[in-house]
Amino acid sequence: MDDAPIAPSPFRDAARFWEPRRLWYNLALAAQAAAWVVLTWPHFRPAVTLASLAKLLGLAVLANVCYSAAYLADIALVQSSVESAWRKQRWVLWLIGTLFALLFECYWVADEIYPYVGTG
């Protein structure tokens, strides 16, 4: 019987890295959405309804599905020859992905939501 330690599965390893950071990702997106509403409050007043809350929840789910795409890259790289370097640098993917999500959210609010709030 071999007493060598069992290496964690690639998925478990990825989850240990990505899941604690999901909270910060969601907080960043929520803070930006709140800033839009607070800084432009009179404009967004008509949009604060139960129906818009359901739409907001749908967008939050989509943002988290997109966040989960990082698992594909992470698992592939952990199983490659660059595993050692990747483990030290994968926070860069988290940072770039979070910044991209914030940029996309800002675009979405500015171009797809803000102009149509209160217009029916």
C-alpha positions as CSV (number, residue, x, y, z in Angstrom):
1,M,0.0,0.0,0.0
2,D,1.3,3.4,-0.9
3,D,1.3,6.0,1.8
4,A,1.9,9.0,-0.5
5,P,-0.5,11.9,0.1
6,I,-3.4,12.0,-2.3
7,A,-3.3,15.1,-4.5
8,P,-6.6,17.1,-4.5
9,S,-8.7,16.8,-7.6
10,P,-8.2,19.7,-10.0
11,F,-11.8,20.7,-9.5
12,R,-11.4,20.8,-5.7
13,D,-8.2,22.8,-6.1
14,A,-9.9,25.3,-8.4
15,A,-12.9,25.6,-6.0
16,R,-10.5,26.3,-3.1
17,F,-9.1,29.2,-5.1
18,W,-12.1,30.6,-6.9
19,E,-15.0,30.3,-4.4
20,P,-13.6,32.5,-1.6
21,R,-13.0,35.2,-4.3
22,R,-16.6,34.9,-5.6
23,L,-17.7,36.9,-2.6
24,W,-15.4,39.8,-3.5
25,Y,-16.4,39.6,-7.2
26,N,-20.1,39.9,-6.2
27,L,-19.5,42.7,-3.7
28,A,-17.6,44.7,-6.4
29,L,-20.5,44.3,-8.9
30,A,-23.1,45.1,-6.2
31,A,-21.2,48.2,-5.1
32,Q,-21.0,49.4,-8.7
33,A,-24.7,48.8,-9.2
34,A,-25.5,50.6,-6.0
35,A,-23.3,53.5,-6.9
36,W,-25.2,53.9,-10.2
37,V,-28.5,54.0,-8.4
38,V,-27.4,56.2,-5.5
39,L,-25.5,58.7,-7.7
40,T,-28.4,59.0,-10.2
41,W,-31.2,58.4,-7.7
42,P,-34.0,60.5,-9.1
43,H,-33.6,58.8,-12.5
44,F,-33.7,55.3,-11.1
45,R,-36.7,55.8,-8.8
46,P,-39.2,54.4,-11.2
47,A,-37.1,51.3,-11.7
48,V,-37.2,50.2,-8.0
49,T,-40.0,47.7,-8.3
50,L,-40.5,44.0,-7.5
51,A,-40.4,43.2,-11.2
52,S,-37.0,44.9,-11.6
53,L,-35.7,43.0,-8.6
54,A,-36.4,39.8,-10.5
55,K,-34.5,41.1,-13.5
56,L,-31.6,42.1,-11.3
57,L,-31.5,38.6,-9.8
58,G,-31.4,37.2,-13.3
59,L,-28.4,39.4,-14.2
60,A,-26.7,38.4,-10.9
61,V,-27.1,34.7,-11.8
62,L,-25.6,35.4,-15.3
63,A,-22.7,37.2,-13.8
64,N,-22.0,34.2,-11.6
65,V,-22.3,31.8,-14.5
66,C,-19.7,33.9,-16.3
67,Y,-17.5,33.8,-13.1
68,S,-17.6,30.0,-13.2
69,A,-16.0,30.0,-16.7
70,A,-12.7,30.6,-14.9
71,Y,-12.8,27.0,-13.8
72,L,-12.3,25.9,-17.4
73,A,-9.1,27.8,-17.7
74,D,-7.9,27.0,-14.2
75,I,-8.4,23.3,-14.4
76,A,-6.7,23.1,-17.8
77,L,-3.7,25.1,-16.6
78,V,-3.4,23.2,-13.3
79,Q,-3.1,20.0,-15.4
80,S,-0.6,21.4,-17.8
81,S,3.2,21.8,-17.7
82,V,2.8,25.4,-16.4
83,E,1.1,24.3,-13.2
84,S,3.6,25.7,-10.8
85,A,3.7,29.2,-12.4
86,W,0.0,29.2,-12.9
87,R,-0.7,28.6,-9.2
88,K,1.3,31.7,-8.4
89,Q,-0.3,33.9,-11.0
90,R,-3.9,32.8,-11.2
91,W,-5.0,35.8,-9.1
92,V,-4.2,37.8,-12.3
93,L,-7.0,36.0,-14.1
94,W,-9.3,36.8,-11.2
95,L,-8.4,40.5,-11.3
96,I,-8.7,40.8,-15.0
97,G,-12.0,39.0,-15.0
98,T,-13.4,41.1,-12.2
99,L,-12.3,44.3,-13.9
100,F,-13.8,43.1,-17.2
101,A,-17.1,42.3,-15.4
102,L,-17.1,45.8,-13.8
103,L,-16.5,47.4,-17.2
104,F,-19.2,45.2,-18.8
105,E,-21.7,46.1,-16.0
106,C,-20.9,49.8,-16.4
107,Y,-21.5,49.6,-20.2
108,W,-24.7,47.6,-19.7
109,V,-26.2,50.0,-17.2
110,A,-25.1,53.1,-19.2
111,D,-26.2,51.8,-22.6
112,E,-29.0,49.3,-22.0
113,I,-30.7,50.2,-18.7
114,Y,-30.1,53.9,-17.9
115,P,-31.6,55.4,-21.1
116,Y,-34.8,53.3,-20.8
117,V,-35.6,53.7,-17.1
118,G,-38.8,55.6,-16.6
119,T,-39.7,55.6,-20.3
120,G,-42.1,52.8,-20.1
